[in-house]
Amino acid sequence: MSTPNAYYIPHKATWPIIGTIGLMLMLAGFANYLNGSSAGSFFMILGLMVFVLMLTGWFTLQALESETGMYNTQVGISYRMGMMWFIFSEIMFFGVFFGALWYIRNLSVPWLGEGVTKEMLHPLFDATWPTNGPEKLGGKIVDGQMTGEFEPMGAWGLPFLNTLILLSSGVTCTWAHHGLLAKNRDQLIKGLIATVVLGFLFVSFQAYEYHEAYTEMGLTLGSGVYGSTFFMLTGFHGFHVCVGAIILSVVLFRSWRGHFKPENHFAFEAAAWYWHFVDVVWLGLFIFVYLM
């Protein structure tokens, strides 16, 4: 139990270890899936289930400790600082990928298509974006043969619709927060339901977009550097949306149970901070990946 003069030290937790196991299973499964292993998809799904189990169990433990009054003001400050540093690390994470995309498009590709460099490395290389490389190894398969052609993903179909969905979810999340501050639990719950539904709808549309890319457009992870950067950026963002929607689902469940008060609701604040971060990253993706 926390007191004004004592800092609460939590007991040893096994949930971080379980979460690490889940992430490693997903990573190993994905790597094997890319290399044609039939077990890859199984381990990806198993890892995701373990990760969701970790989130549910850890959040349940935190909720019990919070609702029983085990935390004081110092602990609240620590939580906020920890969440701020976590979001900062996520900003750096996506910043590296945006930097890689900028470097490839504005420096690497033009340099490879110039003068002596082009003649020495590959005279047939065309320095245009999007590029599939000089040998055009990836792309559509016609009559069992790789054509080397693919279609870039346009911005004004599903990507634009997903942009509207994600921005709308940011509005509903803020509306729910205002309901909490005003002690309007009905508004809080309705806003969270709308946010969670919009979040999972975004992920569903992105999955359909990936299906279209692979089956109709010839746009795959093997479609040169354009394909790899496209799926790397949008895929990691989609994973973050999944995690954010799961976190908000837990917050929604806790709201149904009567948790959170205007003066004590950091779990909601942390979820909202994370969700708004996801919104902002998507705007950057939409501009630099889809529009430019």
Disulfide bonds with the S-S distance in Angstrom:
none
